[in-house]
Amino acid sequence: AYALGVRAAIALEDEDERTAEALVREALKVIGTVGLEEHAWTAMAQITNGALLSRRGDLSAAAEAIERGLLLGERLRAWQMKVSATLALAEVRQRQHDPSAARLAAKAQTVREILGAVVPRVSARRDSPDGIALECDRRCRAGHR
């Protein structure tokens, strides 16, 4: 379920909603079948499910799924899940005209900027033999010269 959730998040980031939906559907099926609803490693599947629900306009269900993923991600102390969930939740809250949206987005963006300066970005690359390559943004490269 963890790998499916991460793959779904990558597909959604690449704007491949069809693949993201299929992967989330598969992850949720595994989670339900095995009884992993409360397992922390299901966080990214929940977050990505919420982001997809938001894109379809089901904002209440989206917020619920993202908040669930955020809670599960906090158990792992996984910054990447917390940032993803916070940004996704900010988008939902903005669409709901909730004043907390700006605060959530600013918080997530601050964390993302700090980490972006010091942590290499992992991205899916089709031209890499294993499909994964490490990339640094300009600030990261400038700091390592």
C-alpha positions as CSV (number, residue, x, y, z in Angstrom):
1,A,0.0,0.0,0.0
2,Y,2.9,2.4,0.7
3,A,4.6,1.9,-2.6
4,L,1.2,2.2,-4.4
5,G,0.5,5.5,-2.6
6,V,3.9,6.9,-3.4
7,R,3.5,5.9,-7.1
8,A,0.1,7.5,-7.2
9,A,1.4,10.7,-5.7
10,I,4.2,10.8,-8.4
11,A,1.6,10.1,-11.2
12,L,-0.6,13.0,-9.8
13,E,2.4,15.3,-9.7
14,D,3.1,14.4,-13.3
15,E,-0.6,15.3,-14.1
16,D,-1.4,11.7,-14.9
17,E,-4.7,11.5,-13.1
18,R,-5.8,8.2,-14.7
19,T,-2.8,6.4,-13.5
20,A,-3.0,8.1,-10.1
21,E,-6.6,7.0,-9.7
22,A,-5.9,3.4,-10.7
23,L,-3.0,3.3,-8.2
24,V,-5.0,4.8,-5.4
25,R,-7.9,2.5,-6.1
26,E,-5.5,-0.5,-5.9
27,A,-3.9,0.9,-2.7
28,L,-7.3,1.4,-1.0
29,K,-8.3,-2.1,-2.0
30,V,-5.2,-3.6,-0.4
31,I,-5.7,-1.4,2.7
32,G,-9.3,-2.5,3.1
33,T,-8.6,-6.2,2.4
34,V,-5.8,-6.5,4.8
35,G,-7.2,-4.2,7.4
36,L,-4.5,-1.5,7.3
37,E,-6.8,1.5,7.7
38,E,-4.9,2.7,10.8
39,H,-1.4,1.8,9.6
40,A,0.9,4.9,9.2
41,W,2.4,3.6,5.9
42,T,-0.9,4.1,4.2
43,A,-0.7,7.9,4.6
44,M,0.4,8.8,1.1
45,A,-2.4,6.7,-0.4
46,Q,-4.9,8.6,1.7
47,I,-3.4,12.0,0.9
48,T,-3.4,11.3,-2.8
49,N,-6.9,10.0,-2.7
50,G,-7.9,13.2,-1.1
51,A,-6.2,15.3,-3.7
52,L,-8.0,13.3,-6.4
53,L,-11.4,13.7,-4.6
54,S,-10.7,17.5,-4.5
55,R,-10.1,17.6,-8.3
56,R,-13.4,15.9,-8.8
57,G,-15.1,18.5,-6.5
58,D,-15.9,16.3,-3.5
59,L,-14.3,18.7,-1.1
60,S,-15.7,17.3,2.2
61,A,-14.5,13.8,1.4
62,A,-11.2,15.2,0.1
63,A,-10.5,17.1,3.4
64,E,-11.4,14.0,5.4
65,A,-9.0,11.8,3.4
66,I,-6.2,14.3,3.5
67,E,-6.6,15.0,7.2
68,R,-6.5,11.2,7.8
69,G,-3.3,10.9,5.8
70,L,-1.8,13.8,7.6
71,L,-2.6,12.2,11.0
72,L,-1.1,8.9,9.8
73,G,2.0,10.7,8.3
74,E,2.6,12.5,11.6
75,R,3.0,9.1,13.3
76,L,5.9,8.4,11.0
77,R,7.3,12.0,11.5
78,A,7.6,12.0,7.7
79,W,8.2,15.6,6.6
80,Q,7.4,14.8,2.9
81,M,4.0,13.4,3.8
82,K,3.3,16.3,6.1
83,V,4.2,18.8,3.4
84,S,2.2,17.0,0.8
85,A,-0.9,16.8,3.0
86,T,-0.6,20.4,4.2
87,L,-0.4,21.7,0.6
88,A,-3.3,19.4,-0.5
89,L,-5.4,20.5,2.4
90,A,-4.6,24.1,1.8
91,E,-6.0,23.7,-1.8
92,V,-9.2,22.1,-0.5
93,R,-9.6,24.8,2.2
94,Q,-9.1,27.5,-0.4
95,R,-11.8,25.9,-2.6
96,Q,-14.1,25.8,0.4
97,H,-13.3,29.6,1.0
98,D,-11.9,28.7,4.4
99,P,-9.6,31.4,5.9
100,S,-7.1,28.8,7.2
101,A,-6.1,28.0,3.6
102,A,-3.5,30.8,3.4
103,R,-1.9,29.9,6.7
104,L,-1.7,26.2,5.7
105,A,-0.2,27.0,2.3
106,A,2.4,29.4,3.8
107,K,3.4,26.9,6.4
108,A,3.9,24.1,3.8
109,Q,5.7,26.4,1.4
110,T,8.1,27.6,4.1
111,V,9.0,24.0,4.9
112,R,9.4,23.1,1.2
113,E,11.7,26.0,0.6
114,I,13.9,25.2,3.5
115,L,14.2,21.6,2.5
116,G,14.6,22.4,-1.1
117,A,17.8,24.3,-0.3
118,V,19.4,21.4,1.4
119,V,17.8,18.1,0.3
120,P,18.2,16.7,-3.2
121,R,14.9,16.2,-4.9
122,V,14.0,12.6,-5.9
123,S,12.1,12.4,-9.1
124,A,10.9,9.7,-11.5
125,R,13.0,9.7,-14.6
126,R,12.2,7.5,-17.5
127,D,15.7,7.9,-19.0
128,S,17.4,6.5,-15.9
129,P,18.0,2.7,-15.8
130,D,16.2,2.3,-12.5
131,G,13.6,5.0,-13.1
132,I,14.9,7.2,-10.3
133,A,17.4,10.0,-10.4
134,L,18.5,12.6,-7.8
135,E,18.3,16.2,-8.8
136,C,19.3,19.3,-6.9
137,D,17.7,22.7,-7.6
138,R,19.9,25.7,-8.3
139,R,20.3,26.6,-4.6
140,C,21.4,23.1,-3.7
141,R,24.0,23.0,-6.6
142,A,25.3,26.4,-5.7
143,G,25.9,25.3,-2.1
144,H,27.9,22.2,-3.2
145,R,30.3,23.9,-5.6
